[in-house]
Amino acid sequence: MRPSPLSAPPADAAARKAVRPVICYPTDTLPRPDLAAYRAVRDGLKLVETVVVPPRDAATWTVPAGHIFRIVSSEGAQVGDLNLFNARDLQERLYTGKTRALNGTHVGVGDQLFSNFPYLRPIATITHDTLDWYGFDEFGGSVHDVIGTRCDPYTHNLLSNGGQYHHCCHSNLTRALAKATGLTPAEAEPHVHDVLNVFMCTGFTRDTGQYFMKASPVRPGDYLEFFAEIDLLGCLSACPGGDCSSEHSSDTARCYPLVVEIYETPRRPEGWVAPNVNGYDRSHGL
């Protein structure tokens, strides 16, 4: 939030504000997936594993490259916080900042999720979304954002005069990752990263620019579907905020489990090749 201006506007203030914006990262040359080819392999999917994510907790799963996984609303409106890792190297993980810069604040069908530096490559592609009808509402809200970081006990402590809460998404993801990898919680925590807020409905207020949330439109049976571009380790927290209509970081909201379904595809998409790590030579001008 910005305070009331302390400086008088210059004579040309209106002209400065009237300058038209430009897109920071034009994507005309960005390699795009052949969505029709990806969707063609959805016929004949074979369910190979189901993982239940308990309310106010997290769970992990692995997905081989070329497989599909879905995050499914099972019993009630529930938001999930998603981390993705290279299953063979935890150092490579979802980079929501660059995913946002290349796609937008909220992701949907055809968008790709990118990994962090120095790898920077697509690690998953969204192939179906039963909430794609939602678009942007009158408040500027939409679903599946890559702008929120995740609810965490540190911010809760800061805002609650020292409160201690252990089932924020950050802590849930830390526990689940530690269990899956054999790392201690202290070793696992630095790997937990900013999330894709699955099913969460968010935006920015137009007057103050503050990040807002509102009741998720998700209902049982809705799902968000991904094609794994590389071997992935997924980690998902069922947010303590439930549908995030009022609050999070507490046991107040009604929460429900989420389900992850992993599918084997009958074949690879036509022309598909697993993406290589980024080609920058890392010399940095030296």
DAKA-V793747 format. One record per helix or strand of 2 or more residues. SS is the DSSP state (~ for helix, > for strand). FROM is the first residue (numbers start at 1). TO is the last residue. If there is no record, write none. Layout:
BEGIN
ss = {SS:SS}
from = {FROM:FROM}
to = {TO:TO}
END
This chain:
BEGIN
ss = {~:~:>:>:>:>:>:~:>:>:>:~:~:~:>:>:>:>:>}
from = {13:35:46:58:68:80:89:96:112:122:142:153:169:185:196:211:223:232:258}
to = {17:40:53:63:73:86:94:103:115:129:145:159:181:189:204:214:228:238:264}
END
